[in-house]
Amino acid sequence: MPRVSMVEFLIQKGYLKKEQADEAIKVSQQTNASLEKTIVQLGFCGEREVLQAKAQEAGLGFADLDRMTIESSALNVVPERIVKNHNAIPVRKDGQTLWIAMANPSNLAAIDDFRIASGCRVVPVLAVPGAIDDAIRKNYGGGTVVQAEKETASKPVANSNFAQIMAEAGVKQGKDADELLGDGREDDAAGADAAPIIKLASAIIQQAISDRASDIHIEPGVRAIRVRYRIDGVLMEAMTVPKNLMAPLISRYKIMADMNIAERRIPQDGRIEVKSGNKEIDLRVSSIPTPFGEKIVMRILDKTSVMIGLEKIGFTEENQLRIEELVSQPNGMFLCTGPTGSGKTTTQYSVLNKLNTVGVNIITAEDPIEYQLNGIAQVQMNRKAGLTFATALRAYLRQDPDIIMVGEMRDLETAEIAIEASLTGHLVLSTLHTNDAPSATLRMIDMGVEPYLISATVIGVLAQRLGRRIDSENKEPYEVPQIDLRRFGFNVTNPDELVTLYRGIPAEYNRMTGYRGRTGFHELMVMNAEIAELVVRRAPLNDIKEAAKAGGMRELREDGLYKVLQGITTPEEVMRVVFTAGF
């Protein structure tokens, strides 16, 4: 988004009228006072709005300390004396990047001190001076960070989101667990009459949905409970809850998920259904025992998600056309590979959504069913009842299917039946856990599948990862030498020639990251005669990879480079999700 002057920004946002701007400029010239100070003194705008406009004009992020969450992981990497000496406070830490809220972001001495003390790359952001003072006083007081953490069992940390949620829930410190939990079976819709811990548990979920989180982590510690949300694939600290609320909060979630609250020694799984606005949300709940209590992780699944669709996953036009061509075949096996959380299942659903017509019979075997699609027979696996992928597939072959989706090929028995289905005139979709597309053939051989069956049935393999997108509404260009992109496969013609890339500008609504949303990095291997012959001969992985590249496969890093050059993501994000040792 092109930068505009401070006054123009305030007018565009509706904070300032044109006639007020003209008057402020006139007064500023007469008094020799700064324009931003004059606007505030005349009462036309608040200090917060003026500094937000000033940050935008300078290409800086703005930290609204009265509304945003300050992460304890950021506070812990910088000594208190540096924070108080420079009157600047760390607000967020993501990997080796530390964001510092400052009244004067051009203070290079302060930036150097924070960088040396933390060992991180420091990104300064502008904040209201009074809010910085308040944040330092609340988070440090007269003691140290360690002392403040020791006190979290008796009082909540100074965290705006936490304080707001606790206040809305009506939770008061010092209450015992029974009083906080009530009878544990009150309805969430009970409103003001519900027990405070019920409202707190619900508020944490609703906040996660509002923040577009995919997972909620409730993590007991020595002195407090840490709540983290996974947003755009990265875990971010949301709040810290006092230790005395651990037992009632964990019990509340286990009750909601229909889990055994008396059993704390073994892992358990459950499911919660909630409503957020007019959306129905499913939460897959998992608990495991830890030395400090049970850890709860909830995966958020939007039943009415509109994300499903090949055009929304980030495929290049070439890859999308090739996939559509592959899945239009009447038989064969199309596989998606990648680690957990790389979007494999979403891609398979997108393919099913495209193939779902009145003229075809589609059956799925899933564990669990993540999205519900009309017109498709989706079957939930149930190992306790003996319904596994293998037994389901045997039954499906008697159901006159055209297309079968298997959630995951985990063993030889499932793989052999899936191959049998593809050999007898069915299109089979499934997923595997491998690092890249060519490795899928070796993984199946390792499972015990005969190579000639793989070459006869597999029509294509798609490897993918998910990376964060640059905030398209708030980004800026910058230049790097061609040589810096060599590792991505960039064709370097002149090492010193500059290439224009883009990066997001940290802002409050993108959590000071410059990213918003995710896109896919893809590697599509289409089976051809040369690759099939190599598979049958049990050729090394490198030979199969070279044959696939000769056949038009673009590697994950190359697809990442394409999206970097298109201004969709950054080199750092491609490095984070794609690169492994050996590149």
N, C-alpha and C positions, 0 to 999 in steps of 0.2 A: 504494500500500500504506500503510495507516494507520501512523503512527509509534507506537512503544511505548517505554516507559522502558528505560534501559540494562540494568537487572537482568532485566526481562521478556524482552528480546531475547536475553540470554545464556542464560536458561533455555530459551527456545524453540529456540535453536540447539543445545542440549545441552552448552554450554560450562560451565554452572554448575548445580548442584543447588539445590533450594529450601532445604534446610537450610543449605547453604553461604551462600546469599544472606542468610538470617536472621542467621547468625553474623557475616557481614561487616558488615551494617548495625549490629549491636549493638556491634562493636569500633569502627566508625567513629564512632559517637556517643560512646563512652567516651574515645576518643583525640583527637577533633575533627579527624581526618584525612579527606581526601576519600574517598568510597566507592570510586571507581575505583582509587585508590592502595592502599586497604586490601585490595581483592580480589586485586590483584597481589602484594602483600606476603605475604598469607596463602597464596599459591601455588595459589589456586583456579582462576585463569585467567592466560593470558599477556597481556602488554601489548598485543599485536596485536589479540586478540579483544576486549579491553575498549575499545580505541579505536575499533574497528569498530562496536561497540554504541553508543558515545558519539556517533559520527558519524551513525548512523541516528536516534538520539534528537533530534539537532539539525537533521536534514534536510540533512546534508552528504554529499558523496562521501567514500570512504575509499580511499587509494592504498596498496596493499601493495607498497612499493618493493623488497622482497626477491624479488618474483615477477613484477612487471610490467615492460614495456619502457619505457624512457625515450627519447623521440624526440629525435634530434639537432636536428630542425627547431625544437623547443621550446627547447632549450638555447641555440641560436644567436641568439635574439632578445632575450636579457637579458644585460647585462654581468655578469661574474663577481663584481665588487665588491658588487652588489646582492644576489646570491644568498648570498654569505658574510656580508654585513652583517645580513641578516634570517634567516639559517639556514633558508631555504626554497628549493625547487628546482622549476623548470618541468618538467612530465612529459609534456605533450601539447599540440599545437597543431592546431586544426581551423579553417581559414579565419582569421577574426579573433577566435577564442576561444582563450585560453591557460589551461591548468589548472596551478595551483601547489600543490605538496604542502607543507603547513605544519604545525607543531606547534601553532600558535595561529591558526586561521582567522579569528578576530575582530580580528586586528591590521590595522586600517584603514590605518595608515601604510605598512606593507609592501605591502598590496594596491595602494595609490596609486602607490608607487614602481615596482612591476612593470607597472602599467597605462601609466604615462607612458613608461617605458623601451621597452616592446614595442609600444605603440600598439594593443594588443589589449584586448578585454573579458576581464577576469580572473575566473576561477572558482576560489576556494580549496577545497582538499580536505584532509582530515585525514590525517596520517601519523605513524608512530612516530618520535619524535625521534632515536633512535639510527640508524634506517634513513635518515633525512634526512642525518645526518652522514656516513654511509658513502657515500651516493649522491653527495654533493657532493665527497667526497674522491676517489671513483673517476672521476667525470666531469670534475672540474676539477683536482684535485691542487694542485700549487703553481704551475701555469702558467695560461694562458688557454685559452678554448675553441678558438681557432684553433691554438694550439700542440698541444693534445690531438688535433685532427683531423690535424695533420701527422704525428703518430706512429702513425696507424692502419695504415700499411703494415708496421710492425714488431710491432704488438700489437693484439689485438682491443679494440673499445670496451667499456666497462663496461655491458653490456646483458644482463639476466638471461636473456632468451630465447636470445640469441645464444650466451652462455656455455654454457647448458645444451645447446643443439644441437651446439655445437662439441665439448663434452665427450663427449656421447653418440656423436658421430661419430668420436671419437678423433683429431681433427685437431690436429697440433702445428705451431706457427709455425716458419718457417725451412726447412721441407721444400721440395724443388724440385717442379715440376709433375709430372714423370714418376712420382715416388714417391707423390705424393698421388693421382694418377689411376689408378695401377696400369696394367693393359693397356687400361683403358677399356671393357672388355666383360664385366666380371664381373656376375653376377646380383645383383639387390638382395636376394634371399633368402639370400645367402651369409653374412649375419650378421656375426659377429666377424671372419671371414676376409676380408671385402670391404675394398677400399681405402677409406681414411677419406673421400675426396671423394665416393665413391659413397653412403656413409651420410649425409654432409652434404646432398647433393642430394636424397636421399629424405626426410630430416628436414624440409627446407624445404617440400616438397610436403605432407607429412603434417600439419605445423603449420598450413598454409594451410587444408587441409580441416577440421581441428579447429576453426579460428577462423571457419568458415562463409564463407571468402573466395570471390569469384567469379573473381578474376584474381590472378596472381603476376607482379610486375615485378622483373626482375633488371637493375639499371642501373649500368653501370660509370661511375666518376667519375675525377677526377684522382688522388685518394689512396686511394679505397676503393670498394667495391661496395655500393650501397644496395639492400636488398630491401624491397619494399612489397607489401602485400596490399590488394585492393579489397574492403572489407567493407561491406555494405549500401549499395553505390554510391559510397562515398567511399574514396579511397586513404589508407592509414595505414602509417606506417613500422614495419616489423617488426624489422629488424636491419641492422647494417652489417658487411660482411665485408671483411677485409683484402685489399689489392690483389694480393698474391702468390697468392691463391686464385682470381683471376678466370679465367685461362686454363683450368685444369683443371675449374672449375665449369661454365663455358660449354660446354666440350667434352663434359662428361658429359651435359648436357641435350641437346646436339645428337645425341649417340650414341643416347640414349634415344628421341629423336624421329625417328630414321633420317634425319638430315640430313647434308649433306656438311661434315665438320669442317675440311676443308682450304680450303673456300671462305668467305672472310670479307668479301668486297667487295660482295656483293649480298644482298638480303633472301631468306629461305628460310621455308618452312612445313613443319610436321610434326605428328605426333600421338603422344601417349604414353598408354598404358593402365596404370593402377595399381589396386591394391585398398586400400581403407581399411575395416577390419573386414569386414563381409559385403557391402559396397557395391563396385560396379565404377565406377571414375571414369575419364572420358576427359579428356585435356588437349590442347587445340588450341594448338600452339606456333608462335610467330612470332619471327624474328630479323631485326634490321636493323643495318647498320653505323653506328657513331658514332665521333667522334674519339678516344674513350678505349677502344674495344672494342665488341663486339657486345652490343646490348641484347636480352634475351629476355623475351617476355611470354607467359604461359600462361593460357588461359581454361579454367576448371574446369567440367566438365559431368558431372553425376551421372546415370548411365544409369537408375538406379532412383528418380529423383526423384519425390517424392510431391507436388510443388508444382503439378502439372498439374491443373486443375480450375477452372471459371469461378468457383466459390464461394470459391476461395482467392486470387484475384488482387486483391480489394478493390473489386469492383463494388458500387454501390448496388443495392438490390433492383430499382428501376425500370430501371436500365440493363441488368442481367442478364436481366430478362424480355424487354426489347426485343431484345437480341442473340439470345436463344434463339428468338424469333419470326422474326427475320431469317434466321438460318441454317437454319431449318426449311423455307424455300422451296426448290422443286425446281431453280430456276435463278437466275442473277444473279451479281453480283460483290460480295464483302464485303472491304473493305480495312482494314488496320491501318497507322497512320502514326505517326511519331515518330523521334527521333534514334537513333543506335546505342546499345544498352544500355537502351532504354526498355521492354523486355519484349514487343515486338511478336510475336516468334516464339513465346514462351511462351503468349501469348493465342491464337494460331492453333492451337497444339497442344492447348490446352484445348478449343477448339471442335471440333477433330477427334476428341478423346477422347470428347466428348459424342455426336458423330454416328456414331461407329464402331460399327456393328451388323452382324449377319450379312447383312442385306438390302441393303447398299450396297457399292459398289466404290469405294474411295478410293485415289488415287495422288498422290504428292507429288514435286516437283522441288526439291531442297534443296542448298545449298552453304554450310556442310556440314550433315549430319544431326546435330542436337543431341540429340534424344531418340528412342529407338526404341519404337515403338508396335506391339503385336501386332495382326495383322489388317489392316494398312495397307501397301501397296506403296510403300516409300520409296526414292527413287533419288537417289544422290549425283552432282552435276554433275562433269564432267571435261573442262575446256576443252582440255587437251592432246590428248585423244582425240576432240575435236569434239562432245562431249555438252554442249550449252548449254541454257539454259532454253527457248529457242525450238525447238531440235530435239527436246527431250524432249516439249514440249507437242504438237508435230505427231504424234509417235508415240503419245502418250496418247489422242488422239482415236480411235485405232483399237483401244484397249484396253477399250472399253465401260465408261467410267467414269461414276460418278454425281457424285462430288465430286473436284475437283482443287485441290491447294494448290501455289502457286508461291512459292518462298522470297522472291523479290523481283522486282518489275517494273523492270528497269534500262534498257530501251530500247524503241523503237517496235515492233520485230518481236515481242518477247515480249508487249507489251501488246495488239497486234492479234490474236494467236493466242488469248490469254486471253479477249478480248472475243468472238471467234468461238465459243469453247467455251461461254461463258455464253449466247450467243444461240441455241445449238443444244441447249439443255436441260440444261446442267450448272451446278452450283454451284461457283464459283471463289473461292478464298481467296488473298489475296496481301498483300504489304506495300509501302509507299512511304516515302520520306524527305521528310516535310513537317512544318511547325511545328504545324499544327492540322488539324482534319477538313475544313473547307471548302476549304482550299488544295489538297487532293488532286485535285479536279476541274481546277483550273488547272494543276497539275503534269502531268496526263495530256495536257491540251491543248498544253502546252509541249513534250511529247515528240512531238507530231504526231498524236495521236488526234483524230478528228473529234468535235466536241461532241455531236452527236446520238447517237453510239454510246455515249458516257459516260452520257447521260441514260437510255438504253435498257437499260443493263446494270448499272450500279452501284446496289445496293440500300441500302448503308449504308457509312459510313466511321467508324472508331474511332481517335481520336488518344489517345495515352496517355504518361504519364511514370511513373517510379518514385521514390518518396520514402521516407525512413526513418520507421519507426513508433516512437511513444513506447514505452518499455519498460513493458508493461502490468503487470508485477509490482512496479514500483518507480517510481511517479509521484505527483505532487502537484498540487493545483489552485492557480490564481492568477487574478487578475482584471485586465482591461484595459478602458479606455473603448471604447464602441461605435465612436467615430471612428477608432480604430486599425485597424479591420477594413474601412473603407470601400473601400479599394483592391481588396479581394477580391470586391466586389459586395454587401457586407452592407447590408441595409436599415436605415439609421440613423434611429431615431425620436427618440432623445435622446442627443446626442453624449457627454454626461458619464455616462450610465448605464453601469454596469459589467457586463461579460460574463465568465462563468467559463470559463477554458480550462485545459489541463493541460500539464505538461512532465515529462519523465523526470528522475529523480534520478541523477546520475552514480554509477556503481559499478564495481567491478573487472570484473565479468563482462560489462558492456556497454561496456567500454573507456573509461569515464569520459565517455561521450557522452550518456547518458540515452535512447539509441535502441537498439532491438533488432529486426531484421527490416525488411522493406519492404512498402509497400502501393502501389496504383496510383491515379493521378489520371486520370480519363477524360473524354473529350468525344465523344459519339456523335451523328453526323448521319445521320438516316434520310432517304433520298431520297423526295421527294413531288413532286406535279405542279408546284408553284410553284418549287421548287429546280431541277427538270429544265428548266423553261422558261428560267430565268435562265442555266443552263449552256449551253443551245443558243444563247442570245443573246449569249454571251460577256460576261456582266455582270461588274461589278467584284466583288472579293472581299468587300467590306463588304456589298453587297447580298445575296450568297449567305449570308453569316454571319447577317445579320438575319433572313432567311427561315428558316434552320435553327433559330435561337433561338425564332422564333415557332412552329416545329413541335415544340418541346419540348427542344431541345438545351441542355444545361448546359455552359458553358465550363469549360476546365481549371481556371481559378482558382476558379470557383464550386464545382466538385467538391472542390477543395482546401479551400475554406472549410467545406464540409459536414463533411469529415473532421476539420478543426480543432475545430469545435463539438462533434463527437462524441467528442473526446478521443483520436483515433487518431494525429494528428500535430500539428505545431506550425506557426505562421505563418512562422517562419524557414525551415522545410523547404519549404513551398509556394513561398516567394519564391525559394529556391535552385534548384528544378528546373522551375518553371513560368514565372516572369515573365521577359519580354524587354523590350527598349526599345520604347516606344510604348504600354505599358499605363498 
